[in-house]
């Protein structure tokens, strides 16, 4: 009970230290609020309200059908343009797409010829240009096929392709990037806060005060782990509910308490990594460099941004030793697909096991660092 009491009261000291450090506190608030919003809304991977102009030189029923087929939310209402204005409007960035329907287009289609429609694309808007050009081709081909089906018999296909998209039917990028932003922030802040707590003690000279007190290295280390883990867990829960669910209106399919339980298990690993780096670094700049060498590759290769299936087999197998990989796996399963404990328990066990081993290693390193500092 004395050990638990020491860990608790030392942890409250860490909480007061974090709350008094306006830079770190502001960094935590920004990472779980504005950073999540900007990541969700600025990195859209779908076509949305693309500006489009139509040069109709045919003025036929087919050309009008093609013009009216470009609909919201993918495209803005098409604007009729003159051929002479196309080059200038594309140069000034007024339109991302301009479709030029040539004269006698309908007549040539009915005659069985293969007339061409010109689609001008402003490729400086790279994502919209790539997606929109494919959408435009599909829309135009669909309208031509439907027009011809009324003019002449079209043979039926023996099978129809029916595509059903699960868990994210509209392929909305914000549904993915917002949750992945929170997962990335958990790793980032947990390592930074735990490492900064130790470096700050050393820089301010308060570590010497702790060494002369009747405290064990285990109590000092665990107080920093639970206090900084509590800050990140609280920020994660608030961000997931207030920012993702209410503000961004991203539906959460699974149980938030189950996800938070797994996140707390992962925080033992992430804070232990920060504590380990804090024993190596002698200043905050060194801690930042060590973070870039250790945590950034671990976060990028965890499946957060790139699926493990897209990596070389040896690298995907090696990343199974990282708890961040299992953290991303069960987070996606719970929050996107509504998985329960019967599905994600292997990832929970893997995270708990690897986190325990690294926590022991970090405590041994911390004990060695304090012993050398005391001597």
C-alpha positions in Angstrom: 0.0 0.0 0.0 2.9 2.4 0.7 4.2 1.7 -2.8 0.8 2.4 -4.4 0.4 5.5 -2.3 3.8 6.8 -3.4 3.0 6.1 -7.1 -0.3 7.8 -6.8 1.0 11.0 -5.2 4.0 11.2 -7.5 1.6 10.8 -10.4 -0.4 13.8 -9.2 2.8 15.8 -9.1 3.3 14.8 -12.8 -0.2 15.9 -13.6 0.3 19.3 -12.1 3.6 19.6 -14.0 1.9 18.8 -17.3 -1.0 21.3 -16.6 1.5 24.0 -15.7 3.5 23.5 -18.9 1.4 25.5 -21.4 3.5 24.4 -24.4 3.0 20.7 -23.9 -0.7 21.2 -22.8 -1.4 23.2 -25.9 0.4 20.6 -28.0 -1.9 17.9 -26.6 -5.1 19.9 -27.1 -4.0 20.8 -30.7 -3.1 17.2 -31.6 -6.4 15.9 -30.5 -8.6 18.6 -31.9 -7.5 21.0 -34.7 -5.0 18.5 -36.1 -7.7 15.8 -36.4 -10.1 18.2 -38.0 -7.5 19.5 -40.5 -6.3 16.0 -41.4 -9.9 14.8 -41.9 -11.0 17.7 -44.1 -7.9 18.6 -46.0 -6.8 15.2 -47.3 -9.9 14.2 -49.2 -9.4 11.3 -51.6 -12.8 11.5 -53.2 -14.3 13.8 -55.9 -16.4 16.5 -54.4 -18.0 19.6 -56.1 -15.5 19.6 -59.0 -16.1 22.6 -61.3 -17.0 21.6 -64.9 -17.8 23.4 -68.1 -19.4 22.0 -71.3 -18.7 23.1 -74.8 -21.8 21.7 -76.7 -21.1 22.0 -80.4 -23.7 19.3 -81.3 -26.8 20.7 -79.6 -28.5 17.2 -79.9 -30.5 15.1 -77.5 -27.4 13.0 -76.7 -25.2 16.0 -75.9 -27.9 17.4 -73.6 -28.2 14.0 -71.8 -24.4 14.0 -71.3 -24.5 17.6 -70.0 -27.2 16.8 -67.4 -25.5 13.6 -66.3 -22.8 15.4 -64.3 -24.5 15.7 -60.9 -23.8 16.7 -57.4 -22.0 15.9 -55.1 -19.2 14.8 -57.5 -19.6 17.7 -59.9 -21.0 21.2 -59.7 -23.8 22.0 -62.1 -22.1 22.2 -65.6 -21.7 25.7 -67.1 -22.1 26.2 -70.9 -18.9 27.6 -72.4 -17.8 28.9 -75.8 -15.0 27.2 -77.6 -12.9 30.4 -77.7 -13.0 30.8 -73.9 -11.8 27.4 -72.9 -8.1 28.0 -73.0 -8.3 31.2 -71.0 -10.6 29.7 -68.3 -8.4 26.7 -67.9 -5.3 28.9 -67.6 -6.8 31.0 -64.7 -8.1 27.8 -62.9 -11.8 28.6 -63.3 -12.7 25.0 -64.2 -11.1 21.7 -63.3 -12.8 19.9 -66.2 -14.1 21.1 -69.6 -15.9 18.6 -71.8 -16.0 19.5 -75.5 -18.7 17.6 -77.5 -17.9 17.9 -81.3 -20.5 18.8 -84.0 -22.6 15.9 -85.4 -21.7 13.7 -82.4 -25.1 12.1 -82.1 -25.3 11.4 -85.9 -21.9 9.7 -85.9 -22.8 7.6 -82.9 -26.0 6.4 -84.5 -24.1 5.7 -87.7 -21.8 3.3 -85.9 -18.8 5.5 -86.1 -16.5 6.2 -83.2 -16.5 10.0 -82.6 -14.3 11.4 -79.9 -15.2 13.7 -77.0 -12.4 15.9 -75.7 -12.1 16.2 -71.9 -9.7 19.0 -70.7 -8.4 18.4 -67.2 -6.5 20.8 -64.9 -4.1 18.3 -63.4 -2.7 20.8 -60.8 -5.6 19.5 -58.7 -4.1 16.1 -58.8 -6.5 14.0 -56.8 -9.6 15.6 -58.3 -8.1 15.3 -61.8 -7.3 11.6 -61.5 -10.7 10.7 -60.0 -12.7 13.1 -62.1 -11.4 12.0 -65.4 -12.3 8.4 -64.7 -15.8 9.5 -63.5 -16.3 11.6 -66.6 -15.4 8.7 -68.9 -17.8 6.4 -67.1 -20.6 9.0 -67.1 -20.2 9.7 -70.8 -20.0 6.0 -71.8 -23.1 5.2 -69.6 -25.1 7.9 -71.3 -24.1 6.8 -74.8 -25.0 3.2 -74.0 -28.4 4.1 -72.6 -29.1 6.3 -75.6 -28.2 3.5 -78.0 -30.3 1.0 -76.0 -33.4 3.0 -77.0 -32.3 3.3 -80.6 -31.3 -0.3 -81.3 -31.3 -3.6 -79.5 -28.4 -4.3 -77.2 -27.4 -7.9 -76.3 -27.8 -8.6 -72.6 -24.8 -9.8 -70.6 -24.9 -13.2 -69.0 -23.9 -11.7 -65.6 -24.1 -8.3 -63.9 -21.4 -6.9 -61.6 -23.0 -5.7 -58.3 -20.4 -3.9 -56.1 -21.2 -3.5 -52.4 -18.9 -1.4 -50.3 -18.9 -2.4 -46.6 -18.3 -0.1 -43.6 -17.8 3.1 -45.6 -20.4 3.0 -48.4 -19.7 6.5 -49.8 -15.9 6.0 -49.6 -15.7 9.2 -47.4 -12.0 9.8 -46.6 -12.7 11.7 -43.3 -14.2 8.5 -41.9 -10.8 6.9 -42.1 -8.3 9.8 -41.7 -10.0 11.2 -38.5 -9.7 7.9 -36.5 -6.2 7.2 -37.9 -5.2 10.7 -36.8 -6.2 9.9 -33.3 -4.2 6.7 -33.3 -1.2 8.5 -34.6 -1.5 11.2 -32.0 -1.7 8.6 -29.2 1.7 7.2 -30.2 3.2 10.7 -30.7 2.0 12.3 -27.5 2.5 9.2 -25.2 6.2 9.0 -26.2 6.8 12.7 -26.1 5.1 13.4 -22.7 6.7 10.4 -20.9 10.2 11.3 -22.3 9.8 15.0 -21.7 8.8 14.4 -18.1 12.1 12.6 -17.4 14.2 15.1 -19.4 12.4 18.0 -17.6 13.2 16.6 -14.2 16.8 16.4 -15.2 17.0 19.9 -16.7 15.2 21.5 -13.7 17.3 19.6 -11.2 14.2 18.1 -9.5 15.5 14.6 -10.2 18.1 15.0 -7.4 15.3 15.8 -5.0 13.5 12.5 -5.9 16.8 10.6 -5.4 17.2 11.7 -1.8 13.6 10.8 -1.0 12.7 7.2 0.2 11.4 6.3 -3.2 12.4 3.4 -5.4 13.1 3.7 -9.2 10.0 1.6 -9.8 7.7 4.0 -8.0 9.2 7.0 -9.9 8.9 5.3 -13.2 5.4 4.0 -12.7 4.1 7.4 -11.5 5.3 9.0 -14.8 3.8 6.2 -16.8 0.3 6.3 -15.3 0.1 10.1 -15.1 1.1 10.7 -18.7 -0.9 7.7 -19.9 -4.0 9.2 -18.1 -3.6 12.5 -19.9 -3.4 10.8 -23.3 -6.3 8.4 -22.5 -8.5 11.3 -21.4 -7.6 13.3 -24.5 -8.2 10.3 -26.7 -11.7 9.6 -25.3 -12.7 13.3 -25.6 -11.4 13.6 -29.1 -13.1 10.4 -30.3 -16.5 11.5 -28.9 -16.4 15.3 -29.3 -14.3 15.8 -32.4 -14.8 12.7 -34.5 -18.3 11.6 -33.5 -20.1 15.0 -32.9 -18.1 17.6 -34.8 -17.0 15.6 -37.9 -20.1 13.3 -37.7 -18.1 10.2 -38.3 -20.1 7.1 -37.3 -18.4 4.8 -34.8 -19.5 1.2 -35.4 -18.1 -0.5 -32.3 -17.7 0.0 -28.6 -15.8 3.0 -27.5 -15.1 1.6 -24.0 -13.6 -1.6 -25.6 -11.4 0.6 -27.8 -10.4 2.7 -24.7 -9.4 -0.5 -22.8 -7.2 -1.5 -25.7 -5.7 2.0 -26.0 -4.8 1.9 -22.2 -3.0 -1.4 -22.8 -1.1 0.2 -25.7 -0.3 3.3 -23.6 1.8 1.2 -21.2 4.0 0.4 -24.2 4.1 3.9 -25.7 4.9 5.6 -22.4 7.5 2.9 -21.6 9.2 3.8 -25.0 9.1 7.5 -24.0 10.6 6.7 -20.6 13.3 4.6 -22.3 14.2 7.4 -24.7 14.1 9.9 -21.8 16.9 7.9 -20.1 19.0 8.1 -23.2 18.4 11.7 -24.2 20.1 14.5 -22.3 17.9 17.4 -23.6 14.6 18.0 -25.4 16.3 18.4 -28.8 17.9 15.0 -28.4 14.6 13.5 -27.4 13.0 14.9 -30.5 15.7 13.3 -32.7 15.4 10.0 -31.0 11.6 10.1 -31.5 12.1 10.6 -35.2 14.4 7.6 -35.4 12.3 5.2 -33.4 8.6 6.3 -33.2 8.1 7.7 -36.7 9.0 4.5 -38.6 7.1 2.5 -36.1 4.0 4.6 -36.7 4.3 4.7 -40.4 4.8 1.0 -40.8 2.1 0.0 -38.4 -0.6 -0.1 -41.0 -1.9 3.4 -40.1 -1.1 4.8 -43.6 -0.1 1.8 -45.6 -1.7 -1.7 -45.3 0.6 -4.4 -44.2 -0.4 -6.3 -47.4 1.3 -3.6 -49.5 4.6 -4.1 -47.7 7.3 -6.7 -48.4 6.5 -9.9 -46.6 9.6 -9.8 -44.4 8.8 -6.2 -43.3 5.1 -7.1 -42.6 6.3 -10.1 -40.5 8.8 -8.0 -38.6 6.2 -5.4 -37.8 4.2 -8.0 -36.0 6.6 -7.6 -33.1 5.5 -3.9 -32.7 2.5 -3.2 -30.5 1.6 -0.3 -32.8 0.7 -2.8 -35.5 -1.7 -4.6 -33.3 -3.1 -1.3 -31.9 -4.0 -0.2 -35.4 -5.5 -3.6 -36.2 -7.9 -3.8 -33.3 -8.7 -0.1 -33.5 -9.8 -0.4 -37.1 -11.7 -3.6 -36.3 -13.6 -2.1 -33.4 -14.3 1.4 -34.6 -14.9 0.7 -38.3 -16.3 -2.8 -38.4 -17.9 -3.1 -34.9 -15.8 -6.0 -33.8 -16.2 -7.3 -30.2 -13.8 -8.8 -27.7 -14.2 -12.3 -29.3 -12.6 -10.9 -32.5 -9.8 -8.6 -31.1 -8.7 -10.5 -28.1 -5.5 -11.9 -29.9 -4.4 -8.3 -30.6 -5.1 -7.4 -27.0 -3.0 -10.3 -25.7 -0.2 -9.4 -28.2 -0.2 -5.7 -27.1 -0.2 -6.6 -23.4 2.6 -9.2 -23.8 4.9 -7.0 -25.8 4.2 -4.0 -23.7 5.0 -5.9 -20.5 8.4 -7.0 -21.9 9.3 -3.5 -23.0 8.0 -2.0 -19.7 10.4 -4.3 -17.8 13.2 -3.3 -20.1 12.5 0.3 -19.6 12.3 0.0 -15.8 15.7 -1.8 -15.8 17.1 1.0 -18.0 15.5 3.6 -15.7 16.9 2.0 -12.6 20.4 1.9 -14.1 20.2 5.5 -15.2 19.1 6.6 -11.7 21.8 4.5 -10.0 24.5 6.1 -12.2 23.0 9.6 -11.5 23.0 8.9 -7.8 26.6 7.8 -7.8 
